[in-house]
Amino acid sequence: MADALPPRFRPGDRVRVREAYPIGHVRTPYYVRGKQGVIERLCGAFPNPEERAYARPGEPLQPLYRVRFLQHDVWSDYGGQSVDVVEVEIYQHWLETAQ
Amino acid sequence: MGGLAAGPVERTEHDYALWEKRVDALMVLLHHKDRRLLTVDELRRHIESLGPEAYDKMSYYERWIHAITETLLERGVISVDELGRKIETIRAREAQRG
């Protein structure tokens, strides 16, 4: 088993998704880039798909988190309830601690 | 594609052409752990780097075979010349069949 990077976040931590637009194959959806959410759980650690997309091993493994966002924070014109959420699985290197 | 209206979901089963089944089988065989000649992320990168017009014009398995071809060329599993000659051979064969 390949080495995994240590997890930097815990459930409940507020995080911000990096607002970046690199080329290649990136799993982080555009609609959450630059948005803030809360770590819901750690899903494990997996090879970095951005490196796998260029046939490299993608190691060390990157921790993957399920991050919960309020729909209102994601879509400025969201018409639903204020408690509605969307959960997205995001790799650690896309997350920073929210201020 | 992301952010665009997707239209209705087609709920009926449709038949796949023989070539489409072959593309599917090719992907499985190349990805198999005994070979590891392609990663799913490579396929996605090639499909996502298609221009919007090409993306819309191609069918599902056309996008796949495009991505498989690009991957095999990049990795040196097949050469550009080899691919070109094979396509010529098949074109000639199909032309003969009419």
N, CA and C atoms of all chains as a GROMACS GRO file, in nm:
protein
  591
    1MET      N    1   0.085  -0.120   0.000
    1MET     CA    2   0.000   0.000   0.000
    1MET      C    3   0.088   0.124   0.000
    2ALA      N    4   0.055   0.217  -0.086
    2ALA     CA    5   0.134   0.341  -0.098
    2ALA      C    6   0.112   0.429   0.024
    3ASP      N    7   0.211   0.515   0.050
    3ASP     CA    8   0.199   0.609   0.162
    3ASP      C    9   0.086   0.709   0.136
    4ALA      N   10   0.021   0.747   0.244
    4ALA     CA   11  -0.085   0.848   0.235
    4ALA      C   12  -0.044   0.972   0.312
    5LEU      N   13  -0.080   1.089   0.263
    5LEU     CA   14  -0.056   1.212   0.336
    5LEU      C   15  -0.144   1.214   0.460
    6PRO      N   16  -0.094   1.270   0.571
    6PRO     CA   17  -0.178   1.273   0.692
    6PRO      C   18  -0.297   1.368   0.672
    7PRO      N   19  -0.414   1.333   0.724
    7PRO     CA   20  -0.530   1.423   0.710
    7PRO      C   21  -0.507   1.553   0.787
    8ARG      N   22  -0.541   1.665   0.724
    8ARG     CA   23  -0.522   1.796   0.787
    8ARG      C   24  -0.651   1.850   0.847
    9PHE      N   25  -0.763   1.788   0.815
    9PHE     CA   26  -0.894   1.840   0.861
    9PHE      C   27  -0.970   1.731   0.933
   10ARG      N   28  -1.062   1.777   1.020
   10ARG     CA   29  -1.148   1.685   1.093
   10ARG      C   30  -1.294   1.723   1.071
   11PRO      N   31  -1.385   1.626   1.091
   11PRO     CA   32  -1.526   1.659   1.075
   11PRO      C   33  -1.562   1.783   1.158
   12GLY      N   34  -1.638   1.874   1.098
   12GLY     CA   35  -1.678   1.997   1.166
   12GLY      C   36  -1.590   2.116   1.129
   13ASP      N   37  -1.470   2.092   1.076
   13ASP     CA   38  -1.382   2.203   1.038
   13ASP      C   39  -1.442   2.281   0.921
   14ARG      N   40  -1.431   2.415   0.929
   14ARG     CA   41  -1.476   2.500   0.817
   14ARG      C   42  -1.362   2.511   0.716
   15VAL      N   43  -1.395   2.485   0.592
   15VAL     CA   44  -1.291   2.489   0.488
   15VAL      C   45  -1.337   2.575   0.370
   16ARG      N   46  -1.240   2.618   0.292
   16ARG     CA   47  -1.268   2.692   0.170
   16ARG      C   48  -1.203   2.613   0.057
   17VAL      N   49  -1.275   2.598  -0.054
   17VAL     CA   50  -1.220   2.528  -0.171
   17VAL      C   51  -1.135   2.628  -0.248
   18ARG      N   52  -1.016   2.588  -0.287
   18ARG     CA   53  -0.929   2.677  -0.366
   18ARG      C   54  -1.000   2.718  -0.494
   19GLU      N   55  -0.981   2.845  -0.528
   19GLU     CA   56  -1.038   2.891  -0.654
   19GLU      C   57  -0.926   2.886  -0.758
   20ALA      N   58  -0.917   2.774  -0.828
   20ALA     CA   59  -0.808   2.754  -0.924
   20ALA      C   60  -0.865   2.683  -1.045
   21TYR      N   61  -0.802   2.705  -1.158
   21TYR     CA   62  -0.852   2.647  -1.283
   21TYR      C   63  -0.739   2.582  -1.362
   22PRO      N   64  -0.679   2.476  -1.305
   22PRO     CA   65  -0.569   2.410  -1.375
   22PRO      C   66  -0.620   2.332  -1.496
   23ILE      N   67  -0.528   2.303  -1.587
   23ILE     CA   68  -0.565   2.222  -1.704
   23ILE      C   69  -0.569   2.075  -1.664
   24GLY      N   70  -0.613   1.991  -1.755
   24GLY     CA   71  -0.612   1.847  -1.730
   24GLY      C   72  -0.745   1.800  -1.673
   25HIS      N   73  -0.738   1.688  -1.603
   25HIS     CA   74  -0.859   1.628  -1.547
   25HIS      C   75  -0.866   1.659  -1.398
   26VAL      N   76  -0.962   1.739  -1.358
   26VAL     CA   77  -0.975   1.782  -1.219
   26VAL      C   78  -1.114   1.742  -1.170
   27ARG      N   79  -1.118   1.676  -1.053
   27ARG     CA   80  -1.247   1.627  -1.002
   27ARG      C   81  -1.326   1.732  -0.926
   28THR      N   82  -1.261   1.842  -0.886
   28THR     CA   83  -1.330   1.943  -0.806
   28THR      C   84  -1.426   2.021  -0.895
   29PRO      N   85  -1.559   2.010  -0.870
   29PRO     CA   86  -1.653   2.079  -0.959
   29PRO      C   87  -1.633   2.231  -0.957
   30TYR      N   88  -1.652   2.292  -1.073
   30TYR     CA   89  -1.637   2.438  -1.085
   30TYR      C   90  -1.727   2.509  -0.984
   31TYR      N   91  -1.848   2.457  -0.965
   31TYR     CA   92  -1.945   2.533  -0.887
   31TYR      C   93  -1.911   2.545  -0.738
   32VAL      N   94  -1.815   2.467  -0.688
   32VAL     CA   95  -1.777   2.484  -0.547
   32VAL      C   96  -1.641   2.553  -0.531
   33ARG      N   97  -1.575   2.584  -0.642
   33ARG     CA   98  -1.443   2.647  -0.628
   33ARG      C   99  -1.461   2.787  -0.569
   34GLY      N  100  -1.383   2.816  -0.464
   34GLY     CA  101  -1.392   2.945  -0.396
   34GLY      C  102  -1.502   2.949  -0.290
   35LYS      N  103  -1.578   2.839  -0.274
   35LYS     CA  104  -1.689   2.839  -0.177
   35LYS      C  105  -1.645   2.778  -0.043
   36GLN      N  106  -1.720   2.815   0.062
   36GLN     CA  107  -1.690   2.762   0.195
   36GLN      C  108  -1.790   2.654   0.234
   37GLY      N  109  -1.737   2.554   0.306
   37GLY     CA  110  -1.823   2.447   0.354
   37GLY      C  111  -1.766   2.389   0.482
   38VAL      N  112  -1.823   2.276   0.524
   38VAL     CA  113  -1.782   2.211   0.649
   38VAL      C  114  -1.746   2.065   0.618
   39ILE      N  115  -1.637   2.018   0.678
   39ILE     CA  116  -1.598   1.878   0.660
   39ILE      C  117  -1.705   1.789   0.724
   40GLU      N  118  -1.760   1.698   0.645
   40GLU     CA  119  -1.862   1.608   0.696
   40GLU      C  120  -1.797   1.477   0.742
   41ARG      N  121  -1.703   1.427   0.662
   41ARG     CA  122  -1.627   1.307   0.701
   41ARG      C  123  -1.502   1.292   0.615
   42LEU      N  124  -1.410   1.212   0.666
   42LEU     CA  125  -1.294   1.172   0.588
   42LEU      C  126  -1.334   1.042   0.517
   43CYS      N  127  -1.319   1.036   0.386
   43CYS     CA  128  -1.362   0.918   0.309
   43CYS      C  129  -1.250   0.816   0.288
   44GLY      N  130  -1.127   0.853   0.322
   44GLY     CA  131  -1.014   0.765   0.295
   44GLY      C  132  -0.908   0.842   0.220
   45ALA      N  133  -0.810   0.769   0.165
   45ALA     CA  134  -0.703   0.834   0.089
   45ALA      C  135  -0.685   0.759  -0.042
   46PHE      N  136  -0.672   0.833  -0.150
   46PHE     CA  137  -0.670   0.774  -0.284
   46PHE      C  138  -0.564   0.840  -0.372
   47PRO      N  139  -0.520   0.768  -0.478
   47PRO     CA  140  -0.424   0.831  -0.569
   47PRO      C  141  -0.483   0.960  -0.627
   48ASN      N  142  -0.399   1.060  -0.644
   48ASN     CA  143  -0.443   1.189  -0.696
   48ASN      C  144  -0.484   1.175  -0.844
   49PRO      N  145  -0.614   1.192  -0.873
   49PRO     CA  146  -0.661   1.169  -1.011
   49PRO      C  147  -0.599   1.266  -1.112
   50GLU      N  148  -0.556   1.384  -1.064
   50GLU     CA  149  -0.496   1.480  -1.156
   50GLU      C  150  -0.363   1.428  -1.210
   51GLU      N  151  -0.293   1.349  -1.128
   51GLU     CA  152  -0.169   1.285  -1.171
   51GLU      C  153  -0.198   1.157  -1.249
   52ARG      N  154  -0.298   1.082  -1.204
   52ARG     CA  155  -0.338   0.958  -1.275
   52ARG      C  156  -0.378   0.990  -1.418
   53ALA      N  157  -0.431   1.110  -1.439
   53ALA     CA  158  -0.475   1.150  -1.572
   53ALA      C  159  -0.357   1.163  -1.668
   54TYR      N  160  -0.235   1.173  -1.613
   54TYR     CA  161  -0.114   1.175  -1.696
   54TYR      C  162  -0.034   1.047  -1.677
   55ALA      N  163  -0.102   0.940  -1.636
   55ALA     CA  164  -0.044   0.806  -1.624
   55ALA      C  165   0.064   0.796  -1.516
   56ARG      N  166   0.068   0.892  -1.423
   56ARG     CA  167   0.162   0.882  -1.312
   56ARG      C  168   0.091   0.821  -1.191
   57PRO      N  169   0.168   0.770  -1.092
   57PRO     CA  170   0.105   0.694  -0.983
   57PRO      C  171   0.012   0.776  -0.893
   58GLY      N  172   0.031   0.907  -0.886
   58GLY     CA  173  -0.059   0.987  -0.801
   58GLY      C  174  -0.034   0.964  -0.653
   59GLU      N  175   0.091   0.935  -0.617
   59GLU     CA  176   0.127   0.911  -0.476
   59GLU      C  177   0.216   1.025  -0.425
   60PRO      N  178   0.216   1.049  -0.294
   60PRO     CA  179   0.140   0.980  -0.190
   60PRO      C  180  -0.010   1.001  -0.207
   61LEU      N  181  -0.086   0.906  -0.149
   61LEU     CA  182  -0.231   0.914  -0.159
   61LEU      C  183  -0.283   1.041  -0.092
   62GLN      N  184  -0.382   1.101  -0.152
   62GLN     CA  185  -0.441   1.224  -0.100
   62GLN      C  186  -0.566   1.192  -0.019
   63PRO      N  187  -0.575   1.245   0.103
   63PRO     CA  188  -0.701   1.227   0.178
   63PRO      C  189  -0.817   1.289   0.100
   64LEU      N  190  -0.931   1.221   0.103
   64LEU     CA  191  -1.051   1.269   0.034
   64LEU      C  192  -1.159   1.294   0.140
   65TYR      N  193  -1.224   1.409   0.132
   65TYR     CA  194  -1.326   1.444   0.231
   65TYR      C  195  -1.461   1.462   0.164
   66ARG      N  196  -1.566   1.434   0.240
   66ARG     CA  197  -1.698   1.476   0.197
   66ARG      C  198  -1.722   1.612   0.262
   67VAL      N  199  -1.746   1.712   0.181
   67VAL     CA  200  -1.763   1.849   0.231
   67VAL      C  201  -1.907   1.892   0.208
   68ARG      N  202  -1.966   1.950   0.313
   68ARG     CA  203  -2.107   1.991   0.306
   68ARG      C  204  -2.116   2.142   0.285
   69PHE      N  205  -2.188   2.182   0.183
   69PHE     CA  206  -2.207   2.324   0.153
   69PHE      C  207  -2.355   2.358   0.167
   70LEU      N  208  -2.384   2.479   0.214
   70LEU     CA  209  -2.522   2.526   0.208
   70LEU      C  210  -2.552   2.564   0.063
   71GLN      N  211  -2.666   2.520   0.013
   71GLN     CA  212  -2.702   2.552  -0.126
   71GLN      C  213  -2.696   2.703  -0.151
   72HIS      N  214  -2.737   2.781  -0.048
   72HIS     CA  215  -2.736   2.927  -0.062
   72HIS      C  216  -2.595   2.983  -0.081
   73ASP      N  217  -2.495   2.911  -0.024
   73ASP     CA  218  -2.356   2.957  -0.040
   73ASP      C  219  -2.303   2.923  -0.179
   74VAL      N  220  -2.362   2.820  -0.241
   74VAL     CA  221  -2.312   2.774  -0.371
   74VAL      C  222  -2.379   2.847  -0.487
   75TRP      N  223  -2.509   2.865  -0.478
   75TRP     CA  224  -2.586   2.929  -0.586
   75TRP      C  225  -2.645   3.059  -0.534
   76SER      N  226  -2.603   3.171  -0.588
   76SER     CA  227  -2.649   3.301  -0.537
   76SER      C  228  -2.800   3.318  -0.556
   77ASP      N  229  -2.857   3.250  -0.657
   77ASP     CA  230  -3.000   3.268  -0.683
   77ASP      C  231  -3.081   3.147  -0.635
   78TYR      N  232  -3.026   3.071  -0.538
   78TYR     CA  233  -3.095   2.950  -0.493
   78TYR      C  234  -3.231   2.985  -0.433
   79GLY      N  235  -3.335   2.914  -0.478
   79GLY     CA  236  -3.470   2.947  -0.434
   79GLY      C  237  -3.526   2.854  -0.328
   80GLY      N  238  -3.449   2.755  -0.284
   80GLY     CA  239  -3.501   2.657  -0.188
   80GLY      C  240  -3.483   2.701  -0.044
   81GLN      N  241  -3.497   2.605   0.047
   81GLN     CA  242  -3.489   2.634   0.190
   81GLN      C  243  -3.347   2.666   0.234
   82SER      N  244  -3.336   2.743   0.341
   82SER     CA  245  -3.204   2.787   0.387
   82SER      C  246  -3.123   2.671   0.447
   83VAL      N  247  -3.192   2.558   0.481
   83VAL     CA  248  -3.119   2.445   0.541
   83VAL      C  249  -3.069   2.346   0.434
   84ASP      N  250  -3.106   2.368   0.309
   84ASP     CA  251  -3.067   2.273   0.203
   84ASP      C  252  -2.915   2.272   0.183
   85VAL      N  253  -2.862   2.150   0.166
   85VAL     CA  254  -2.717   2.136   0.151
   85VAL      C  255  -2.684   2.056   0.026
   86VAL      N  256  -2.559   2.065  -0.016
   86VAL     CA  257  -2.506   1.977  -0.120
   86VAL      C  258  -2.373   1.926  -0.067
   87GLU      N  259  -2.349   1.794  -0.084
   87GLU     CA  260  -2.224   1.736  -0.035
   87GLU      C  261  -2.139   1.693  -0.154
   88VAL      N  262  -2.014   1.729  -0.149
   88VAL     CA  263  -1.923   1.701  -0.261
   88VAL      C  264  -1.796   1.639  -0.205
   89GLU      N  265  -1.744   1.537  -0.272
   89GLU     CA  266  -1.618   1.476  -0.226
   89GLU      C  267  -1.501   1.548  -0.291
   90ILE      N  268  -1.412   1.597  -0.205
   90ILE     CA  269  -1.304   1.686  -0.251
   90ILE      C  270  -1.170   1.640  -0.190
   91TYR      N  271  -1.068   1.638  -0.273
   91TYR     CA  272  -0.935   1.600  -0.226
   91TYR      C  273  -0.872   1.711  -0.141
   92GLN      N  274  -0.787   1.668  -0.048
   92GLN     CA  275  -0.730   1.759   0.050
   92GLN      C  276  -0.655   1.877  -0.011
   93HIS      N  277  -0.583   1.852  -0.122
   93HIS     CA  278  -0.501   1.961  -0.178
   93HIS      C  279  -0.586   2.073  -0.237
   94TRP      N  280  -0.717   2.055  -0.242
   94TRP     CA  281  -0.807   2.160  -0.289
   94TRP      C  282  -0.868   2.239  -0.173
   95LEU      N  283  -0.836   2.200  -0.051
   95LEU     CA  284  -0.901   2.262   0.066
   95LEU      C  285  -0.804   2.343   0.148
   96GLU      N  286  -0.851   2.457   0.199
   96GLU     CA  287  -0.774   2.535   0.295
   96GLU      C  288  -0.866   2.572   0.411
   97THR      N  289  -0.805   2.604   0.525
   97THR     CA  290  -0.885   2.642   0.642
   97THR      C  291  -0.957   2.773   0.613
   98ALA      N  292  -1.087   2.776   0.642
   98ALA     CA  293  -1.165   2.898   0.618
   98ALA      C  294  -1.138   2.998   0.729
   99GLN      N  295  -1.139   3.124   0.695
   99GLN     CA  296  -1.112   3.230   0.796
   99GLN      C  297  -1.237   3.252   0.880
  100MET      N  298  -2.277   1.894  -2.065
  100MET     CA  299  -2.158   1.952  -2.000
  100MET      C  300  -2.201   2.041  -1.885
  101GLY      N  301  -2.111   2.061  -1.790
  101GLY     CA  302  -2.141   2.135  -1.669
  101GLY      C  303  -2.212   2.267  -1.694
  102GLY      N  304  -2.322   2.289  -1.623
  102GLY     CA  305  -2.390   2.417  -1.632
  102GLY      C  306  -2.488   2.430  -1.746
  103LEU      N  307  -2.486   2.336  -1.840
  103LEU     CA  308  -2.580   2.345  -1.953
  103LEU      C  309  -2.704   2.263  -1.923
  104ALA      N  310  -2.816   2.304  -1.980
  104ALA     CA  311  -2.940   2.228  -1.965
  104ALA      C  312  -2.918   2.089  -2.024
  105ALA      N  313  -2.958   1.984  -1.951
  105ALA     CA  314  -2.926   1.848  -1.993
  105ALA      C  315  -3.034   1.787  -2.082
  106GLY      N  316  -3.155   1.841  -2.080
  106GLY     CA  317  -3.263   1.782  -2.158
  106GLY      C  318  -3.320   1.661  -2.087
  107PRO      N  319  -3.423   1.602  -2.146
  107PRO     CA  320  -3.487   1.488  -2.079
  107PRO      C  321  -3.396   1.364  -2.078
  108VAL      N  322  -3.417   1.278  -1.979
  108VAL     CA  323  -3.342   1.153  -1.970
  108VAL      C  324  -3.413   1.047  -2.054
  109GLU      N  325  -3.338   0.983  -2.143
  109GLU     CA  326  -3.396   0.878  -2.226
  109GLU      C  327  -3.397   0.749  -2.145
  110ARG      N  328  -3.516   0.698  -2.117
  110ARG     CA  329  -3.527   0.585  -2.024
  110ARG      C  330  -3.536   0.450  -2.093
  111THR      N  331  -3.538   0.448  -2.226
  111THR     CA  332  -3.549   0.321  -2.295
  111THR      C  333  -3.411   0.259  -2.313
  112GLU      N  334  -3.408   0.126  -2.314
  112GLU     CA  335  -3.284   0.053  -2.343
  112GLU      C  336  -3.255   0.068  -2.492
  113HIS      N  337  -3.129   0.092  -2.527
  113HIS     CA  338  -3.100   0.090  -2.670
  113HIS      C  339  -2.992  -0.013  -2.702
  114ASP      N  340  -3.001  -0.065  -2.824
  114ASP     CA  341  -2.902  -0.164  -2.867
  114ASP      C  342  -2.769  -0.095  -2.894
  115TYR      N  343  -2.664  -0.166  -2.867
  115TYR     CA  344  -2.532  -0.115  -2.901
  115TYR      C  345  -2.483  -0.182  -3.028
  116ALA      N  346  -2.414  -0.105  -3.111
  116ALA     CA  347  -2.356  -0.161  -3.232
  116ALA      C  348  -2.237  -0.248  -3.192
  117LEU      N  349  -2.199  -0.340  -3.281
  117LEU     CA  350  -2.086  -0.429  -3.251
  117LEU      C  351  -1.960  -0.348  -3.219
  118TRP      N  352  -1.935  -0.240  -3.296
  118TRP     CA  353  -1.812  -0.162  -3.270
  118TRP      C  354  -1.815  -0.096  -3.132
  119GLU      N  355  -1.936  -0.061  -3.085
  119GLU     CA  356  -1.946   0.001  -2.953
  119GLU      C  357  -1.912  -0.100  -2.843
  120LYS      N  358  -1.959  -0.223  -2.862
  120LYS     CA  359  -1.928  -0.329  -2.765
  120LYS      C  360  -1.777  -0.356  -2.765
  121ARG      N  361  -1.716  -0.347  -2.884
  121ARG     CA  362  -1.572  -0.371  -2.894
  121ARG      C  363  -1.493  -0.262  -2.822
  122VAL      N  364  -1.541  -0.138  -2.834
  122VAL     CA  365  -1.474  -0.027  -2.765
  122VAL      C  366  -1.481  -0.050  -2.614
  123ASP      N  367  -1.597  -0.092  -2.568
  123ASP     CA  368  -1.616  -0.120  -2.426
  123ASP      C  369  -1.519  -0.229  -2.380
  124ALA      N  370  -1.511  -0.337  -2.459
  124ALA     CA  371  -1.423  -0.449  -2.424
  124ALA      C  372  -1.277  -0.406  -2.426
  125LEU      N  373  -1.242  -0.323  -2.523
  125LEU     CA  374  -1.104  -0.274  -2.535
  125LEU      C  375  -1.063  -0.198  -2.410
  126MET      N  376  -1.155  -0.113  -2.363
  126MET     CA  377  -1.128  -0.034  -2.243
  126MET      C  378  -1.103  -0.125  -2.123
  127VAL      N  379  -1.190  -0.225  -2.108
  127VAL     CA  380  -1.178  -0.317  -1.994
  127VAL      C  381  -1.044  -0.392  -2.000
  128LEU      N  382  -1.007  -0.438  -2.120
  128LEU     CA  383  -0.883  -0.515  -2.134
  128LEU      C  384  -0.758  -0.429  -2.111
  129LEU      N  385  -0.761  -0.305  -2.158
  129LEU     CA  386  -0.645  -0.216  -2.141
  129LEU      C  387  -0.628  -0.174  -1.995
  130HIS      N  388  -0.742  -0.160  -1.927
  130HIS     CA  389  -0.742  -0.114  -1.788
  130HIS      C  390  -0.709  -0.228  -1.691
  131HIS      N  391  -0.725  -0.352  -1.736
  131HIS     CA  392  -0.707  -0.471  -1.650
  131HIS      C  393  -0.572  -0.467  -1.578
  132LYS      N  394  -0.572  -0.516  -1.455
  132LYS     CA  395  -0.451  -0.505  -1.372
  132LYS      C  396  -0.330  -0.580  -1.429
  133ASP      N  397  -0.353  -0.678  -1.516
  133ASP     CA  398  -0.241  -0.748  -1.579
  133ASP      C  399  -0.173  -0.662  -1.685
  134ARG      N  400  -0.242  -0.556  -1.730
  134ARG     CA  401  -0.185  -0.471  -1.837
  134ARG      C  402  -0.162  -0.328  -1.791
  135ARG      N  403  -0.263  -0.269  -1.729
  135ARG     CA  404  -0.255  -0.130  -1.683
  135ARG      C  405  -0.202  -0.036  -1.791
  136LEU      N  406  -0.262  -0.043  -1.908
  136LEU     CA  407  -0.217   0.041  -2.020
  136LEU      C  408  -0.296   0.170  -2.028
  137LEU      N  409  -0.385   0.191  -1.933
  137LEU     CA  410  -0.468   0.312  -1.936
  137LEU      C  411  -0.535   0.330  -1.802
  138THR      N  412  -0.546   0.455  -1.759
  138THR     CA  413  -0.623   0.482  -1.637
  138THR      C  414  -0.753   0.553  -1.678
  139VAL      N  415  -0.854   0.536  -1.595
  139VAL     CA  416  -0.982   0.601  -1.622
  139VAL      C  417  -0.965   0.753  -1.623
  140ASP      N  418  -0.871   0.802  -1.540
  140ASP     CA  419  -0.847   0.946  -1.536
  140ASP      C  420  -0.785   0.998  -1.666
  141GLU      N  421  -0.703   0.915  -1.730
  141GLU     CA  422  -0.650   0.955  -1.862
  141GLU      C  423  -0.765   0.970  -1.962
  142LEU      N  424  -0.854   0.870  -1.961
  142LEU     CA  425  -0.971   0.876  -2.050
  142LEU      C  426  -1.049   1.004  -2.028
  143ARG      N  427  -1.073   1.035  -1.900
  143ARG     CA  428  -1.152   1.154  -1.868
  143ARG      C  429  -1.082   1.280  -1.917
  144ARG      N  430  -0.949   1.285  -1.898
  144ARG     CA  431  -0.873   1.404  -1.942
  144ARG      C  432  -0.891   1.424  -2.092
  145HIS      N  433  -0.880   1.316  -2.168
  145HIS     CA  434  -0.892   1.330  -2.313
  145HIS      C  435  -1.034   1.368  -2.355
  146ILE      N  436  -1.132   1.313  -2.286
  146ILE     CA  437  -1.271   1.348  -2.321
  146ILE      C  438  -1.300   1.493  -2.282
  147GLU      N  439  -1.251   1.534  -2.164
  147GLU     CA  440  -1.276   1.671  -2.120
  147GLU      C  441  -1.200   1.774  -2.202
  148SER      N  442  -1.094   1.732  -2.270
  148SER     CA  443  -1.018   1.830  -2.349
  148SER      C  444  -1.069   1.839  -2.494
  149LEU      N  445  -1.174   1.764  -2.526
  149LEU     CA  446  -1.238   1.781  -2.657
  149LEU      C  447  -1.300   1.922  -2.661
  150GLY      N  448  -1.296   1.986  -2.775
  150GLY     CA  449  -1.366   2.114  -2.787
  150GLY      C  450  -1.515   2.092  -2.774
  151PRO      N  451  -1.591   2.195  -2.732
  151PRO     CA  452  -1.736   2.178  -2.712
  151PRO      C  453  -1.806   2.126  -2.838
  152GLU      N  454  -1.763   2.173  -2.954
  152GLU     CA  455  -1.829   2.131  -3.078
  152GLU      C  456  -1.806   1.982  -3.104
  153ALA      N  457  -1.679   1.940  -3.088
  153ALA     CA  458  -1.645   1.798  -3.108
  153ALA      C  459  -1.718   1.712  -3.005
  154TYR      N  460  -1.723   1.760  -2.882
  154TYR     CA  461  -1.788   1.686  -2.774
  154TYR      C  462  -1.935   1.660  -2.809
  155ASP      N  463  -2.002   1.764  -2.857
  155ASP     CA  464  -2.144   1.752  -2.891
  155ASP      C  465  -2.168   1.662  -3.012
  156LYS      N  466  -2.077   1.668  -3.107
  156LYS     CA  467  -2.096   1.594  -3.232
  156LYS      C  468  -2.071   1.444  -3.214
  157MET      N  469  -1.978   1.411  -3.123
  157MET     CA  470  -1.941   1.270  -3.108
  157MET      C  471  -2.042   1.197  -3.020
  158SER      N  472  -2.060   1.068  -3.050
  158SER     CA  473  -2.145   0.987  -2.964
  158SER      C  474  -2.061   0.940  -2.845
  159TYR      N  475  -2.128   0.878  -2.749
  159TYR     CA  476  -2.062   0.832  -2.626
  159TYR      C  477  -1.938   0.747  -2.657
  160TYR      N  478  -1.955   0.642  -2.738
  160TYR     CA  479  -1.842   0.552  -2.764
  160TYR      C  480  -1.742   0.613  -2.862
  161GLU      N  481  -1.784   0.710  -2.941
  161GLU     CA  482  -1.687   0.782  -3.024
  161GLU      C  483  -1.591   0.861  -2.934
  162ARG      N  484  -1.645   0.921  -2.827
  162ARG     CA  485  -1.557   0.991  -2.733
  162ARG      C  486  -1.462   0.893  -2.666
  163TRP      N  487  -1.513   0.776  -2.632
  163TRP     CA  488  -1.428   0.675  -2.568
  163TRP      C  489  -1.313   0.633  -2.660
  164ILE      N  490  -1.346   0.600  -2.786
  164ILE     CA  491  -1.240   0.549  -2.873
  164ILE      C  492  -1.140   0.661  -2.904
  165HIS      N  493  -1.187   0.784  -2.908
  165HIS     CA  494  -1.095   0.898  -2.923
  165HIS      C  495  -0.997   0.901  -2.806
  166ALA      N  496  -1.051   0.888  -2.684
  166ALA     CA  497  -0.968   0.897  -2.564
  166ALA      C  498  -0.873   0.777  -2.553
  167ILE      N  499  -0.922   0.657  -2.589
  167ILE     CA  500  -0.836   0.538  -2.586
  167ILE      C  501  -0.722   0.555  -2.684
  168THR      N  502  -0.754   0.604  -2.805
  168THR     CA  503  -0.652   0.622  -2.908
  168THR      C  504  -0.545   0.721  -2.861
  169GLU      N  505  -0.588   0.836  -2.808
  169GLU     CA  506  -0.493   0.936  -2.760
  169GLU      C  507  -0.402   0.878  -2.651
  170THR      N  508  -0.461   0.802  -2.560
  170THR     CA  509  -0.384   0.742  -2.451
  170THR      C  510  -0.278   0.646  -2.505
  171LEU      N  511  -0.318   0.560  -2.598
  171LEU     CA  512  -0.225   0.461  -2.651
  171LEU      C  513  -0.114   0.526  -2.733
  172LEU      N  514  -0.146   0.635  -2.802
  172LEU     CA  515  -0.044   0.709  -2.877
  172LEU      C  516   0.055   0.774  -2.780
  173GLU      N  517   0.002   0.838  -2.676
  173GLU     CA  518   0.086   0.906  -2.577
  173GLU      C  519   0.180   0.809  -2.507
  174ARG      N  520   0.127   0.690  -2.477
  174ARG     CA  521   0.208   0.593  -2.404
  174ARG      C  522   0.300   0.513  -2.495
  175GLY      N  523   0.285   0.533  -2.626
  175GLY     CA  524   0.371   0.461  -2.720
  175GLY      C  525   0.332   0.316  -2.740
  176VAL      N  526   0.209   0.280  -2.702
  176VAL     CA  527   0.162   0.142  -2.724
  176VAL      C  528   0.141   0.120  -2.874
  177ILE      N  529   0.088   0.223  -2.942
  177ILE     CA  530   0.078   0.220  -3.088
  177ILE      C  531   0.145   0.347  -3.141
  178SER      N  532   0.186   0.342  -3.267
  178SER     CA  533   0.247   0.463  -3.326
  178SER      C  534   0.147   0.529  -3.419
  179VAL      N  535   0.171   0.657  -3.448
  179VAL     CA  536   0.083   0.733  -3.537
  179VAL      C  537   0.079   0.666  -3.674
  180ASP      N  538   0.196   0.624  -3.721
  180ASP     CA  539   0.206   0.562  -3.853
  180ASP      C  540   0.126   0.431  -3.859
  181GLU      N  541   0.143   0.351  -3.756
  181GLU     CA  542   0.073   0.222  -3.745
  181GLU      C  543  -0.080   0.244  -3.752
  182LEU      N  544  -0.126   0.342  -3.676
  182LEU     CA  545  -0.269   0.372  -3.671
  182LEU      C  546  -0.318   0.418  -3.808
  183GLY      N  547  -0.242   0.510  -3.870
  183GLY     CA  548  -0.279   0.562  -4.001
  183GLY      C  549  -0.289   0.452  -4.105
  184ARG      N  550  -0.191   0.363  -4.105
  184ARG     CA  551  -0.191   0.253  -4.203
  184ARG      C  552  -0.310   0.159  -4.180
  185LYS      N  553  -0.338   0.131  -4.054
  185LYS     CA  554  -0.450   0.041  -4.022
  185LYS      C  555  -0.582   0.102  -4.070
  186ILE      N  556  -0.598   0.233  -4.047
  186ILE     CA  557  -0.721   0.300  -4.091
  186ILE      C  558  -0.734   0.293  -4.243
  187GLU      N  559  -0.621   0.315  -4.313
  187GLU     CA  560  -0.623   0.304  -4.460
  187GLU      C  561  -0.666   0.165  -4.504
  188THR      N  562  -0.610   0.063  -4.442
  188THR     CA  563  -0.643  -0.076  -4.477
  188THR      C  564  -0.793  -0.101  -4.460
  189ILE      N  565  -0.846  -0.054  -4.347
  189ILE     CA  566  -0.989  -0.078  -4.319
  189ILE      C  567  -1.077   0.000  -4.416
  190ARG      N  568  -1.037   0.125  -4.448
  190ARG     CA  569  -1.112   0.204  -4.546
  190ARG      C  570  -1.119   0.132  -4.679
  191ALA      N  571  -1.005   0.078  -4.723
  191ALA     CA  572  -0.997   0.008  -4.852
  191ALA      C  573  -1.087  -0.116  -4.849
  192ARG      N  574  -1.082  -0.188  -4.738
  192ARG     CA  575  -1.163  -0.310  -4.724
  192ARG      C  576  -1.311  -0.276  -4.730
  193GLU      N  577  -1.351  -0.171  -4.657
  193GLU     CA  578  -1.492  -0.132  -4.655
  193GLU      C  579  -1.537  -0.082  -4.792
  194ALA      N  580  -1.448  -0.011  -4.864
  194ALA     CA  581  -1.482   0.040  -4.997
  194ALA      C  582  -1.508  -0.075  -5.093
  195GLN      N  583  -1.430  -0.180  -5.078
  195GLN     CA  584  -1.446  -0.298  -5.164
  195GLN      C  585  -1.579  -0.367  -5.141
  196ARG      N  586  -1.615  -0.369  -5.013
  196ARG     CA  587  -1.743  -0.433  -4.978
  196ARG      C  588  -1.861  -0.351  -5.028
  197GLY      N  589  -1.836  -0.222  -5.054
  197GLY     CA  590  -1.938  -0.133  -5.110
  197GLY      C  591  -2.030  -0.079  -5.007
   0.00000   0.00000   0.00000
